[in-house]
Amino acid sequence: MSTGKRVSALLLLSTAIVWPVAAFAQSTGAEGPPPTESEVPDQEQSQDIDSTIPGSVVPGDETFEGETVAEPDVSLPGGSIVVTGRRRRDPVRSSSQVVTVLDTESIARTGEGDIAGALTRVTGLSQAGNGLVYVRGLGDRYSLALLNGLPLPSPQPLSRVVPLDIFPTSVVASSLVQKTYSANFPGEFGGGVINLTTRAIPEETFVTISGSVSGDTQTTFSPGYTYYGGDYDWTGYADARRDVDARPGLREFFESGARVNDPGVDTRGILDDLGDPNLVLVQRIDDLPVNFSTGFTAGTAGDVFSDGRFGVIATGSISNKWRNRSIISQTAVNEALDLDTDFRDFVTDNRVLVNGLLGFGLEVGEHQFRFTNVYIHDTLKRAALSQGQDFQNDDTDLVQNTSWFERQLFNTQGVGELRFGDLEIDLRAGYAQTKREAPFEYEFTYTRTNNANDPLGDLFLNTLDPQRGGATVAFSDLEEDLYYGGVDVSYLLTDWLTATVGYAYTDTDRFSTRREFDLRASTGFPAVFGGLRPDALLGDSLLQLGFDRDAQNAAGIGPFEFSIFETTENDPAFAAALRIHAGYAKATVVPVPELTLDIGVRYETADQSVVPVEVFAVPRQSPNNDRQTMLDNDYFLPSATLTYEITPDFQARLAASKTIARPQFRELIFQTYFDPETNRQFNGNPFLVDSELINAEARLEYYLDRESRVSIAGFYKEIDRPIEVFSSFSDNEQISSFANAPKAELYGAEVEAQYFYDLADFGDWFASKRLVAIANYTYTQSSVKVSDDDFAPIVGAPNQPASDLFIDGVSLTGQSDHLANLQLGIEDLDRLSQLTVLLNYASERVTARGAGPLPDILQDPGFTLDVVARQGFDLFGKDLQVKLEARNLTGRGNEEFQTNGTQRIDINTFDIGREFTVSAALTF
């Protein structure tokens, strides 16, 4: 390749890194525009490009002669991540911490439509299957997610952090993963931090429209189930049908503060409001439709003041996706894994994701300002039919579920990054609100007794009696408000010393309610009525008969009546709060050009509370003091990372720190939640306490050139009182909960290699092509330490021996021994043209401890293979991007099971189809 071509290729590549050229989001729609000729700087300009990372105070900084420097936009508390070295290089190499930065082009290469999928390609990261990203095999409680350096609340009560699959790649300029702790981050830092930086100021005005269609072999054009719901269900927004305030019987009952069995409660009025056939009647769809998404991204910018630039970015998209799962769901009665129940659940999920971003950016001289507003609305509509055997009574049950989970996140934040020569001041503040509503969660059970002495023993009947069928309905509501702010000041004291001090404050309040009602009929209820389908069982005619004794006598049936019991009367509502004040000081010391020490300490004080809320006019006789949590803790959290440049291309790092992991609200609140992803129920434990972690890491990094590198690392963690998931049985149903194990240790190693090979020597067609090879592997071992005198308190058993819940030596929940990723691709440097093959592997991991003597519940993610092709075209002078995706070509399903070595039962096992997507984006 000629020198000119090589320079042009490098310039184009560097511009692609600077400018957010987002991959089209398969599940969410919009993406950014490809770079235009006006955005490609010439060689003279490129030598003067400054770091786009805000707030960089870099001791002893130089630049390679003639080197193009264009770094991804990363917004973090405490200033830039680039703080080391004699030369300004890519942030992965020159950072004083262990980081991985996914710029827009790296995200685009994976072809993933959301950030969760893209992050699973990072060394040591894995996804739990529901958008939760695990760092080094640890659970989501050890991961921290930030947006522009500010905290993100989660709209999912079963998740510590926001499920990252709700963030489309179209709104993200970069994603940084930092695995070593530094004092400018919150103290809840277990496995690492994931910081998303939103897009800011475009180079020129543009509008991009996009769309996609997709399908998978288990769902698309296959039969499935749904229920009508409302006219606007396809948008993910509920209409008045699911609004409790629009139903007078329910509204008056909830507002009255009465218990459902108090005198004067209008039982008939409540039942009338619960019998809506549009919410309870499951219908079969012979051919489920294809998935679709559509969206737009637009931006503009212009010069302001004498040396400023102001820009606006706006994105919006909607996606609608269907998924079938045929789940094997079994439970065991003993450690020999003899079956207790054996069910087959057929579940059809319809997920609708709506999101939008409106961002404003201002650059004035060295100062940068962001005002970012993010809105995400994520809805799951679920219809399920289950049939299975209960081996304790030899009955066969047919269970129908309909539900609607509506989650919403709104986040508004402002960031100011000011630079006055050697002085940097970062100002950050914002507000976020999350909501989750799950109205009218219905479950109807029909039972076939299989009893030869029962004249109706061969029929499925629901007599609204726990002995033969039943009906329940639940209403859940969660709202969380988060206010946060902080200030960081950095100063270059000398050419070898930078000092930073900062303060951060967060104020979180959550209110959570869950009301579940068991609908019953008395013993006189005619068994033949039990054959009615759910909408007729709660229909007007039967309800009228149930409240009309004269009509019953005239018909020669009964007498019978309907009644309602509230199963959540002891724990209907909780209020939770967390207040954190934090201050820190850190220094970056460069005593000689080859050596950098980043050292600091953070002080955090936190008040955390979870308190039952009285919703009834007449309080219960005795408060549930064992169901409330009051934690008041403070910590000094030191951290230090030493980076030594052995040669210009070879460096070593040593890091050590102390961090914490607080129990999350969802782990503390003694309420039952159903997780539609794992198909299990969860309940909190108010006795949980903070976990404390000691972290250490050693790392070697070798850089072949600016983009190609090899690294190897070893890491160790000691965790005091780690929070673990365990399982128990309640009324013959398995429920997962949480408890503090006494101690745990974790150690491992990871290897990463990234190599780009120029193909110019292979001929004209290859003149602008190169091969891309990115591989990483993480090995992790962990063990829980339990002795006979250790305790693990839970509700009802404050002196619970830890050995009853945990076995000494078992691995931590969520931790895979082996994680591996491989990307092989060919791409063009002169225009958009990429073909990438992606292979991912995760070994078995524990998802929950077994109940009593039962073995642990394991998940085996296994191998997945994806192929992504991206191609750019000129369409009448406009830029057109087309993407083809083939996902899960190995046909790997979800396997979650228990085994004792000879016998296996499946807890949550189902096939996952091969998925194919065609998408396009046109930029004007």
N, C-alpha and C positions, 0 to 999 in steps of 0.2 A: 504494500500500500504506500502511495506517495506521502511525503511529509504533510502536504496540504490536506490530503484526505484524512490522515490520522488526526490532524489538528481539528478539522471540521467535525469529525466523529466525536472527539473528546468534548468539543464545545457543545455539540448537540446533546450529548449524554449529561454533561454538567447542567445544562439548562433544564433538562427533564427532571433532574433531581431538585433544582431550585423551584421550578414551577410545578404546582400540584396537578399532574396529569393523572387523574384518578381512573382506576379501572371501572368499567361500567358495573354497577351493583346489580347482580342478578336478582337479589331478593328485595332491593330497595330502590332501584331506578337510577337516579341521576349520577353523573360523573362530570369531571372537569374537562375543559377543552384541551386538545393537543397543542404543543407550542407552535407558534407561527414564526415566520422568518424574522419578524421584528423583535421577537423575544430571544433570539439567538445572538449573544454578544459576539463581537469580533475579538480577535486575539488580543489586541491592545487593551480593550475594555476588560477582558477576562482576567488580566493580570492585576487589576485593581479592585476586583470584587471583594467586598468585605463579608465577614461572616453574617449570615442572616439570623444566627442564634442570638436572641436578645440578651443584653446585659453582660457581654463578654469582657471581663477584665483579665487579661492574659499576661502573666509575668514573662519577660524574656521572649516575646513573640517575634518570630520571623516567618517568612514564607519561602517555599521552594521557588527558585528562579524560574519564571515562566509557567509556574504551576497554576492550573485552573482550580480555584477554590470556590465551591458553591455548596453550602451545607444546608441540610433540611431545616425548616423552621421548627424550632423546639421552644416552647414556652414553659419555664419551670420556676418554682419559688427559689429565691436565693441567687438568681442570675444564671449565667450560661453554664452548660455542662463542659464547655471547652476551657480548661483551666491549666493545662500542663504543657510542658515541652518547649523546645526552642523553635519549633516550626508549627505553623497552623496547618492542621491536617483534618482528615475526616473525624467526626466526633467520637466514633467507636475507638479510634486509636489514641486520640489526644485527651480524652476525658480522664479525670482523676478517679473515676469509678468504673466498675464493670457494667457497660451498657451495650444494648443493641438498639439501633435506630432503623426503623422501617420508614424510608421516605416513600413518596407517592409512587415512584416507579417500582420499588420493591413490592409494595402492596399490589400494584397492578399486575406484576408478573405472576403472582399466585392466582389471579383471576377471581379471588374471593370477593363476594359482594358485601361482606361485613367485616369489621375489625377482628371479631373473635376468630373467624376462620383464618385470616391472614396471620394472626399471632401464633397459631398452632404451628407455623413453620419456623418459629424462633426456637433456638436451642433451649431445651429444658422446659418448654411450655406445652401444655396439652389442654384440650377442651373436654368438659364433662358431658357434652352432647346437648346442653341447654343454654349455650352461650357463656357459661362460666369458664374462665381461663385459669388453669392451675399453673403455678410456677414451681418447677423442679419436683413435680409430683405431689406437692402439698395441696390441701384442699383450698377452696376459695376464701376461707377465713384468713389465710396467710398471704393473700394477694390484695394489693391496694390499687384502686383505679382513680386517676385524676383527669380532669379536663382543663387544659391550659394551666396546670399546676394547682388547681383547686378541687376540693372534694366533690364526689358525686354520690348522691343517695340512690338507693335501689328501690324500684317499684315492685320488686318481687320479695315477698316476706320470707322466702326460703333461700335467699341469696344475700351474702354479706355485701357484695358489690353489684353494681349494675351488670346484668347480663350483656356482654359486649356485642352480641349479635344484633342488638337493636341499633347499633351505630353503623350507618352505611359508610363505605369507603369514600363516598362523594363529599363528605363534610370534613374529612380528616386530612390535614397536610402531612402529618408524621405521627408515628407511634413509637415512643421510647420505652424500653424495658430496662430498668436498672436493678441489678441483683445484689449489689453491695449497698449497705446502708450508709447514708450521710445525713448529718444533723438537720439539714434544711427540709427533710421530708418528715411527715407525721411518724410518730413512734410505732404505730401499728404497721410494722414492716416485717413480715415473716419470710416469705420466699422472694418477694420483690415488689416493685412498683411498676405500674403501667400508666404512662402519661400520654394522653391524646391531645394533640395540638390541632385546633381547627384552622381552616383556611382563612387567610387574611386578605391582603391587597393584591388584586390581579394586575398584570402588566397592561392589559388593554380590555376594552369592552367586549363581552362575548355573551352568547346565549347557547346553551346546549340542551337539546331535548333527547330523551332516551326511552327505550322500552325493551322488554324481553318477554319471551315465553319459555316455559320449561315444563318438564314432566318427569316422573320416575316410574319404573316398571312395576312397583307395588301399588301405585295409586292411579295414575293418569289413565283415563278411559276404562278404569276398573270399577266394580260396584263399591259403594260406600254408604255411610249413613249420615244423616243430618236431621235437624228439625227446623221448622220454619223460623221461629224467633220473631224477627221484625223486618220491616221493609228495607231497612238500611244496614242489615247485618253485613253485607258485602263490603261496606266501607269500614267496618270495625267499630262503628258507633251505635249504641243502643238507642232505641226509641222509647216512647213512654211506656211500652208494654213491660219493660224491665225496671221502671221507676216505681219504687215503693210508695212515694208520695202521691202517685197517680192512682193508687188503690186504697180507697177509704178504709176498708176493714183493717188492713195491715198498718196503715199510717196511724190510725187512731189507737191501735193496740200498742205500737212502739212508743208513741208519744205519751201514753197514759202512765207508763212506769209500772203497770200491773204485771203480775205473773200470769201465765197463760191459763192457769187453772183457778185464778181468783174469781170470786162471784162478780157477776156483771160483765165479764169479758165476752165479747160477741164472737163465740166460736164459729157460728155459721158465717158471719161476715168475713172472718179470716179464711175459712175454707173456700168460700166463693172466690176470693182473690188468688187462691193457690191453684185453682182448677183450670187455668188457661191452657187449652189444647195446643196452642202454638208454641208453648214452652215445654210440653211433656210428651208430645207425640213424635216418636222417632220414625223417620221415613227413609226408605231405601232409594238411593240414586244409582241407576244402572251404569252410567258412565260419568265418572267424576271429570270435571273440566281440567284444562291445562292451567298451570300457574301463570300469572302475568305480573308485570310491574311496569310502571311508567313514572317518569319524573323529569325534572328540569333543574338546571343550574345556570345562574346568570351572575355576571359581575361587571363592575365598571370601576374606573379609577381616574383621578385627575390631579394635576399639580395644585397645591395650595401654598399660601405664604411664599416666602422666597426660596425655601429649601424643603418644602413638605410635599407629601402625597397622601391623598385620602381615597379610600376604596370601600366598596360595598360588595358583599357576596351574599347570595340568597340561593337556597336549594329547597326543593320540596319533592316528595315522592310518595307513592303508595304501591304496596305489593299485596297480592292475595295468593296464598299458597295452601294446597291441600296435602294431607298426609294420612295414609292408611297404616295401621299397625295391627297385626294379628299376634297377640301377646300370649305366651304361655306363662301362667301365673299360678304357682304352686306354693304350698306351705307344708312344713313337716311337723310331726307330733312328737318326735324324739330325736336323739342324736344319731340314731341309725337311719334317719331321714325317711322313715315310713310316712306316707302321705297323710296329711290332715285334710287338705283341700286340693283340688286339681281343677283349675279353670282355664278357659280359653276366652280372652277378651278381644273383641274386635272394636277398634277405636278409630274414628275418623276425626281428625283435627282440621279446622279451617283457620289459618292464622292470617290476620290482616295487620300490616305494619304501615303506619303513616308517620312521616317525619318531616321536619323542616328546620332550617337554620337561617338566621339572619345575622350577619356579622358586619361590623364596621371596623375598619382599620385606619390608623393615622400614623404616619411617620413624619416627624419634624426634626430635621437634623439627625442627631443620634438617638432621639427619643422615639419610642413606639408605644402605641395605645391600641387596645382591642376592646370592643364591646360586642359580646357574643350572646346570642339567644338561641337556645336549642329546645325544640319541642319534639317529643316522641310519644306516639300512641300505639300501643301493642296489644292486640286483642286475640284471644284464642277461644274459638267456638268448638265445643267438644260434644260428640255423640258417641255412646258406647253401648254395646250389647255383650254380655258375658254369660257363659253357661259353664257350669262345673259341678263337681261332685263334692259333697261334704261327707267324708268317710266316718265321721263320728256318729251320724244318725242315718247315713245311707240316703239322704235326700239329694235331689238334683235341683240346683237353683239356676234361675234365669234372671239376670240383673240388668236393668236399663239405667243409664246415666245420661243426663243432659246438663251442660254447664256452660258458663260464659265468664271468662276471666279478662277483665279490661284493665290494662295498666297504662299509666301515663306519667311522663317525666317532663317537667318544664324547668329550665335552667337559664338564668340570666346572670352574667358576670362581666365585670370590668377589670382590665389589667393595664397598668401603666408601668412601662420599663424605661426609666430615665437614666441618661448617661451624661455626666458632667466631667469629662476628662477621666481622671482616675476614680471618680466616685460614681457608683450606681445605686439607684433607689428603685425598688420594685414595690408597687402598690397593687393589692389584689383584694377584691370584695365581690360578693354575690349572694344570690338567693336561689334556692332550688326547692321544688315541691314534687313529691311523688304521690301517686294515688293508685290504689288497687281496689276494684269493685268486682265482687263475684255474687251477683244476685240470683236467686232461684236456682241453686244447685240441687237438682232432683236425683233421687235414687229410688227406683221401684224394684222390689224383689218378688219374683214368682217362684213358688216351690212345688216340686213334684215329689211326693212322698215315696213312690215306688213300693208302696205297701199293698200286698195282695188283699188284705182285709179292709182296705180303704176303697169304697166304691168309686172315688174320684182320684185314686192313687196314681193313675197314669196321666193325669192332667197337671199342667202348670197353673197354679192358682195363687192369687194374692188376696187373702182375706183380711188384710190390714191388721194382722196379728203377728207378733214376733215368732209364733210357733209355725206359721205358714205364710211367709211373705212379709211385706211391710213397705212403707213409704216414708221417706224423709225429705226435707227441704231445708237448705241452709242459706243464710245471707251473711256475706263477709264484706267488710269495708275497712280500708286502711288509708290513712293520710299522714304524710310525714313532711315537716317543714324544716329546712336547713338554712341557717344564716352563717356566713363565714367571711373572714377577712384576715388580712395579714400585711405586714410590711417587712421588707428585707433591705438592708443597707450593706453594700460592699465597697471596700476602698483599697486601692493599690498603695500600700504603705511604702514599699520599696520595690525595686525591680525583681525581688525574690520573695515577696510576702504580700498576700492578699488576705484581708480580714473581712468576715461577714457576720453580721448579727441580724436576728429576725424575731418576729413575734407573730403568732397565729392564734386565731380564736374560731371555734365552731360551736354552734348552738343548735341542737337537734331535738325536735319534739315529734313523737309519733303517737297516734291514737288508733287503736285496732279493736274492731268488734267482730264477733262471730256468733250468730244465733242459729241454732239448728233445732228443728222441730220434727218430732216423730208423730205421724198421722195414724190414728188407730180407729178401729171399729170394735164394738163390744162383742161378746160371745154369741149373741143372737144373729150376727151378720150372716146371711145365707151364703153357704160355700159356693153356690153356683155363681154368685155375683163376682167371686174371685177370678173368674175367667175373663172379665172385662178388661179391655186394654186401658192404659193409664189415664187417658183423657176422659174415658167414660167412668172410670173408678172414682174420679173426682169431678164428674160432670154434674150439671145442674139437676138433672132428673134424679140421680141417686142421692145427692145431697138433700134434695127436697124430701125424698122418701125417708131419709135418716132422721130428719127433724119433724116428721109428721107421724105421730104414733097412731092416729086414726087411720091413715092410709096403710100403715103396716098391718093393722088389725084387719082391715078390709081385704087385704091381699093374702092374709093368712100366713104372714112371715113375721120374724122377729119375736119379741121386741129387740131392737138394737139401736145403738146411737154412735155418733162419731165423737172423738175426743182428740186433744192435742197435748203432747208432752214436750217440754223443752229439755233437751239433753245437755244444753250448755248453760243451764241456769246458775251453776256455781262459778262459771268463768266467762261471762259474756263479753267483757270489755276490759282493755288494759290501756294505761297511759304510760309512755316511756319517754325518757329524756336523757340527753348526754351533753354535758358542758365541758369543753376542753380549753384550757389556756396553756400555751406553749411558748417558750422562749429558747433561743439557741445561739450559740456562738461557734464559729468554725474558722479555720485558717488554712490557706493553701500556701505551703512553703516549698520553695525551689532553691535549696542551698547551693546546688550545683546544677548545671543545665540538664544533666542526665537523671536527676533524682527529684521526685515530687512527693510531698507528704500532704494529704488532706486529712485534717484532724478536727474533731469538734465534739460538742456535747449538747444534748437537748434536754430541757426540763419540761415535763408535762404533768399537769394536774388535771384530774377528770372526776366529775361527779356523774354517776350513772344510776338511773333508777327505773324500775319497772313495777308499777303498782296497779292492782285490780281496781276497776272503776265500778262504783255502784250505779246500776242503771234502773233499779227498781225503786218505787216510791217507799216501800217498806224494806229497809235493809235486812240482810240475813242476820241471824241471831249472833253468829260469831264470825269475825272477819277471817279471810284466808291469809293469815300472816305468813304461812309457809309458801305462798305463791307470789310473793313480792321480793324484789331485789333492791338493795341499796349499797352501792359500791362507791367508795371515796378513796382514790389512790393517787399517788404522785411518784414520779420516777425521774432519775437521772440516767440518760441514755447516751453513753459515749460511743464514738465511732472513729476509726482511723483506717486509711488506705494509703499504702506506700507503693509508688510506681517507680521502677528503675529501668532506664533505657540502657540495656547492656550493649547494644550496637544500634546504629540508626534504624535498623529494621527489626530489632528483637528487643522485647521488653518483658519485665516480670512485674507482678502485682501481689501484694499481701494485704489482706483486709481482715478487720475484726470489729465487732460491734455487739451492743446489747439492744434488743428491741422487745416489743410486747405484742400480744394479741388479745384484745378485749372480747368477751362474749358479746354477740350481737343481739339486737332486740328479738329477732325471730328465734334465737336460741334460748332466750330467757322467758319469753311469754308463754304461760301455761295455757295455750290454746292449740287446738288441733287444726292443722292445715293439710289439705290434699295437694300433692305435687303431681300435676298431670304428666310430667316428663318421666319420673321414676315410677309412677303408678302406685305410690305409697303415701301413707299418712305420717305426719310429723307433729311432735308436741315438744314444747320448750321445757327447760329446767331452770327454775329461779335460783338454784343453789350454785350456779356456775360462777367462777372467779376468773380473773385475768391470768393469761399465760405469759411467762417470761422466757425469752430466747437469748442464747449466746450463739453468735454466728462467727465463723472463720472461713477464709478462702485464700487459696494460693493459685496463681494463674501465670501461664507463659503464653506470649503472643508473638507470632512471627508474621511480618508483612512482606509479601512478595512484591507488591506495588500498591498503588492507592486503593485499589478495589479488592485485590486478591490477598487472602490471609489464611493463617492456620492458628488455632489456639487450643490449649488444653488446660483444664482447671480441676482442682479438687476442692471440696467444700465440706463443712461440718456444722451441725446445729445441735444444740442441747436445749430441750424445751421442758420447762417446769410447768406442770399442770396443763398439758395440752387438752383441748376440747375435742372429744371424739364422739362419733355417732354410734349408738347401740340400738338394738331392737328388743321389743317386748310384745307380749300378747295382752289385749284387752278385749273382752267379750269375743274371743276367738278371732280377733282381727290383729294383724301385725302392725304395730306402731313404732316408728323410729323416734328416738329422742337423743339428748346430748348429756354428756357428763365429763368432768375433769378426770382424765387418767393421771396417775401420780407423776410420771416422767416419761420422756421419750428422747431418743437420740436418732440423728439422721446424718448420713455421710454419703458422699458419692463423687463422681467425676464426670466431666463433660468434655467432648471434643467437637470442634467446629472447623470446617474448611470451606472456603469460598474462592472459586477460581474462574477467571474469565480468559478465554483463549481466542486470539485473533485468527480468523480464517482467511485473511487476505492472500496468503501464499497459495491458496487452492484454486485460484482463477478468478475471472471477472465477476461471476455471479456471487462469489464469496467475498468480494472486495470490501464490502461494508458489513459483513456478518461476523458474529463471534459466538462461541459456545459459552454457556453459563452452567456451572456446576456448583451447587451449594448443598452441603451435607452437614448434619450434626447428629450427635448421639449423646445421651445422658444416661448414666448409670447411678441408681440411687438405692440405698439400703436404709431402712429405719426399723426401730424396735421400741415397743412400749415397755416400760419398766414397772412392774407391780410386785409388791411384797405383801406378806400376810397382814401386816399392821397398817396398811393403807386404806383410806376410805374414799368413797365417791358418792357424796350425798345426792339424792334425788327426792322428788316430792313423795311423801309417804314413807320415806326411808332415809332420814337424815344421817343415820349411821351405817349406810350401805357399805359393806366391804367392797373395795375396788376389785378384788379377785372374782366377785360375782358378775362383774360386767366385762372385765378385761383379762386377757391371758398374757402372762409375762412373755415377752419376746416377739409378740405379733407385730406386724408392720402397721404404720399409721394409716388411717382411712384416707382414700384418695390418692395414695402414693403408688406409682408404677415403678418397678425396678428398671425397666428399659423404655426409653423414648428415643425415636429416631425419625429423621426427616431427610429426604433426598429430593433435590430439584435438578433436573437436567433439561436444558433448553437451548434453542438457537434463536438469536434475535438480530435485527438489523439496526445499525447505529444511525443510519441516514433517514429512516422513516419508521413508522410504527409497523412492525412485523415480528411477531413472537410466536414460538411454539414451545410449550413447557410441559414436562411430565413431572408430576409430584407424587411422591410416595411417603406415607406416614405410617408409623408403627408405635403402638403403646401396649405394653405387656399388662398382665392381670393386675388389678388393684382392688383393695377392699373398699366397698361403699358403705357398709354398716356392719357392726358387730352382731353376731348371732344372738338370738334370745335364749337366755339360760344356757343349757348345755349344747345348743345348736352351733354348728360351725359358722364362720363369718360369711357374709354375703359378698361375693366376688363379681367383678366385671372384667370382661376380656375384650378390650377394644380391637386388638389385632391390627391387620394391615388394611390400608385403604389406598387406592390408586386413582389419581385424577389426571386428566389431560386438558390443557387450556390453550387455545389458539386465538391470537389477537391480530387484526390486520387493519391498517388504515388505508383509506381511499380518498381520492379527490372527486367529489360529486358536484359538478357545476361550480367549481371554485370554492366549495365548502368542504370541511373536514368531516369525513364519515369514519367511525370506528365500528368494526364488527367483531364480535367475540363468540366463539363456540366453546362450550364446556362439556366434558363428560366426567361425571363424578362417581366415585365408589364403583369403579369398574370391576373390582374384585367381588362385589356383591356382599360385602361384609355386613352382617347383621349385628344387632345389639344382644349381647349375651351377659346376663346377670343371674347368678346361680349360687347354690350352696353345694358343697361336696365334702364328704368325709374320707375321700380316697377311693372308695369302691362304689358309692352311690351318689348320684347327682340329682338335684331337683332344680327346676328353673323358676326364678323369682320374677324376672322381667325380661323375657327373651322374645325377640321378634326379628323378622327379616326387614332389611332396609334396601329399597330398590336402587338400581342404577339410575342416575339422574342426568338428563341432557338439557342443555340450555342454549338458546340462540338469542343474542342481544345486539343492539345497535345504538349508537349515539351520534347525533349530527350537531355540529357546532357552527353557529352563524357568526 
